[in-house]
Amino acid sequence: MIQITVAKVDGVAGAANAVMTAFGKSVPFSCFVRNEINGLRNMNEVVYSTNQDGSKGVPYMPRPFPVGTWTLGHPDLRSDPLLAPYFIPTTAWQLVDEWDVIQKDDGEWYSGKTGRQVKDYAYGIHCSSAHESDGCIHIVDDPSGRKTKFDYLDELVNDLVNWLRDPTMAQPPEVCVEVGALDFGR
């Protein structure tokens, strides 16, 4: 079992340029969310939570990847440009506020919090064609241009799959994410 530890560390500015350590390598990432707190989510861009079984949950406003220690799962090959080419699932979850929505001519709109909270799942690690996240850790390009996000993801997936095939090779690697950036947008 490989675990990821997400810890909030003060002093990291913004939601970009954060770094996680995985298999002894540094991997740049972002976990920038648009929500009602930072005022960047339009009220007609309704997002639904994900239930533990993967089914669609309730309307909520995205939150950054939850702080804690979570187990990494086997990488899944994906074709969706928001999740491709691989999605590394985790056991991460957090309580989120449920929101009411109203139907207008142009679709659903947030109308306010219900006062209830639900568990939101489906947090993972992946690349994305989007600059923002609904809470997942997005691997990003090296700011210096030496490596692309896909190079980093390929290395991480290969290391993870190799360890999952033969966990007797070494102690379970530690994947550590230490960022104040995860607090951005809360």
C-alpha positions as CSV (number, residue, x, y, z in Angstrom):
1,M,0.0,0.0,0.0
2,I,1.4,3.4,-1.0
3,Q,0.1,6.4,0.9
4,I,0.1,10.1,0.0
5,T,0.4,12.5,2.9
6,V,-1.0,16.0,2.3
7,A,0.0,18.6,4.8
8,K,-0.7,22.3,4.9
9,V,2.5,24.3,5.3
10,D,2.4,28.0,5.8
11,G,4.4,30.3,3.6
12,V,3.6,28.8,0.1
13,A,2.1,31.5,-2.0
14,G,-0.7,31.0,-4.4
15,A,-2.1,27.7,-5.8
16,A,0.6,27.1,-8.5
17,N,4.3,26.2,-8.2
18,A,3.7,23.7,-5.4
19,V,5.9,20.6,-5.4
20,M,5.2,17.1,-4.2
21,T,7.8,14.4,-3.6
22,A,7.1,11.0,-5.0
23,F,9.6,8.1,-5.3
24,G,12.4,10.5,-4.4
25,K,11.5,12.9,-7.2
26,S,10.1,16.4,-7.1
27,V,6.9,16.8,-9.1
28,P,5.3,20.3,-9.7
29,F,1.6,20.6,-9.4
30,S,-1.4,22.8,-8.8
31,C,-4.6,22.5,-6.9
32,F,-6.4,25.7,-7.9
33,V,-10.1,25.6,-7.4
34,R,-12.8,28.1,-8.5
35,N,-15.5,28.5,-5.8
36,E,-17.7,31.0,-4.0
37,I,-14.9,31.9,-1.6
38,N,-12.5,33.3,-4.2
39,G,-15.4,34.4,-6.4
40,L,-14.1,32.7,-9.5
41,R,-16.9,30.2,-10.1
42,N,-19.9,31.4,-12.0
43,M,-23.2,30.5,-10.3
44,N,-24.3,28.7,-13.4
45,E,-21.3,26.3,-13.4
46,V,-22.8,23.7,-11.0
47,V,-20.5,20.9,-9.9
48,Y,-21.7,17.7,-8.2
49,S,-19.9,15.8,-5.5
50,T,-18.9,12.2,-6.0
51,N,-20.2,9.4,-3.8
52,Q,-17.9,6.7,-2.5
53,D,-19.2,4.2,-5.1
54,G,-18.3,6.8,-7.9
55,S,-21.9,7.8,-8.5
56,K,-23.0,11.4,-8.8
57,G,-23.6,13.2,-5.5
58,V,-25.1,16.5,-4.7
59,P,-24.4,20.1,-5.9
60,Y,-21.4,21.6,-4.0
61,M,-18.6,24.2,-4.5
62,P,-15.2,22.6,-5.1
63,R,-12.5,22.5,-2.4
64,P,-8.8,21.8,-2.7
65,F,-7.5,18.3,-2.1
66,P,-8.1,17.3,1.5
67,V,-5.3,17.4,4.1
68,G,-4.5,14.0,5.5
69,T,-2.9,10.6,4.7
70,W,-4.5,8.7,1.9
71,T,-3.9,5.5,-0.1
72,L,-2.9,5.7,-3.8
73,G,-4.7,3.3,-6.1
74,H,-3.6,1.7,-9.4
75,P,-3.4,4.3,-12.2
76,D,-6.4,4.3,-14.6
77,L,-5.9,5.0,-18.3
78,R,-8.3,7.8,-19.3
79,S,-9.2,9.6,-22.6
80,D,-11.1,12.6,-21.1
81,P,-8.8,15.6,-21.7
82,L,-9.5,16.7,-18.2
83,L,-8.2,13.5,-16.7
84,A,-5.9,12.0,-19.5
85,P,-3.7,10.2,-20.0
86,Y,-3.8,8.6,-16.5
87,F,-5.8,9.2,-13.3
88,I,-4.2,8.0,-10.0
89,P,-7.1,7.5,-7.6
90,T,-6.8,8.0,-3.9
91,T,-9.0,7.2,-0.9
92,A,-9.2,10.9,-0.1
93,W,-12.5,12.4,0.9
94,Q,-13.8,15.4,2.8
95,L,-17.0,17.0,4.0
96,V,-18.4,19.6,1.7
97,D,-21.4,21.9,1.9
98,E,-24.4,20.8,-0.2
99,W,-25.9,23.6,-2.3
100,D,-29.5,24.1,-3.6
101,V,-29.8,24.7,-7.3
102,I,-32.6,26.2,-9.3
103,Q,-33.5,25.6,-13.0
104,K,-33.4,28.5,-15.3
105,D,-33.8,28.8,-19.1
106,D,-30.0,28.3,-19.5
107,G,-29.5,25.4,-17.0
108,E,-28.9,24.9,-13.4
109,W,-27.8,27.7,-11.1
110,Y,-26.5,27.7,-7.5
111,S,-29.0,29.3,-5.2
112,G,-27.5,28.9,-1.7
113,K,-26.2,26.4,0.8
114,T,-28.7,23.9,2.3
115,G,-27.1,23.7,5.7
116,R,-26.2,20.0,5.1
117,Q,-22.8,18.5,4.5
118,V,-21.9,15.4,2.5
119,K,-18.7,13.4,1.9
120,D,-17.1,14.1,-1.4
121,Y,-14.8,11.4,-3.0
122,A,-12.9,10.9,-6.3
123,Y,-9.8,13.0,-5.4
124,G,-6.8,11.9,-7.4
125,I,-3.6,12.9,-9.2
126,H,-3.6,13.6,-12.9
127,C,-2.8,16.0,-15.7
128,S,-5.5,18.2,-17.2
129,S,-6.2,20.4,-20.2
130,A,-7.8,22.8,-17.6
131,H,-5.9,25.3,-15.4
132,E,-8.2,24.8,-12.5
133,S,-9.3,21.7,-10.5
134,D,-12.4,20.5,-8.7
135,G,-10.0,19.5,-6.0
136,C,-7.6,17.0,-7.6
137,I,-3.8,17.4,-7.7
138,H,-2.9,18.5,-11.2
139,I,0.6,17.7,-12.3
140,V,1.9,20.7,-14.2
141,D,4.8,21.5,-16.6
142,D,8.2,22.3,-15.1
143,P,8.4,26.1,-14.9
144,S,11.9,26.0,-16.5
145,G,10.5,24.0,-19.5
146,R,12.8,21.0,-18.9
147,K,9.9,18.6,-18.4
148,T,6.3,18.5,-19.4
149,K,3.5,17.5,-17.1
150,F,3.2,14.3,-19.1
151,D,6.8,13.4,-18.5
152,Y,6.2,13.8,-14.8
153,L,3.0,11.8,-14.9
154,D,4.6,9.0,-16.9
155,E,7.5,8.7,-14.4
156,L,5.1,8.7,-11.5
157,V,2.8,6.1,-13.1
158,N,5.8,3.8,-14.0
159,D,7.2,4.0,-10.5
160,L,3.8,3.4,-8.9
161,V,3.0,0.4,-11.2
162,N,6.4,-1.1,-10.7
163,W,6.1,-0.9,-7.0
164,L,2.5,-2.3,-7.1
165,R,3.8,-5.3,-9.2
166,D,6.5,-6.2,-6.7
167,P,6.0,-4.5,-3.3
168,T,8.8,-6.6,-1.8
169,M,11.3,-4.6,-3.9
170,A,11.6,-1.9,-1.2
171,Q,9.7,-0.2,1.6
172,P,6.5,1.5,0.4
173,P,7.6,4.9,-1.0
174,E,6.4,8.0,0.7
175,V,4.5,10.4,-1.5
176,C,4.4,13.8,0.3
177,V,2.6,16.9,-0.6
178,E,3.4,19.9,1.6
179,V,1.6,23.0,0.4
180,G,-0.1,26.0,1.8
181,A,-1.5,26.3,-1.7
182,L,-4.1,23.7,-0.9
183,D,-5.6,26.3,1.4
184,F,-6.2,28.7,-1.5
185,G,-9.9,29.0,-2.3
186,R,-11.2,27.5,0.9
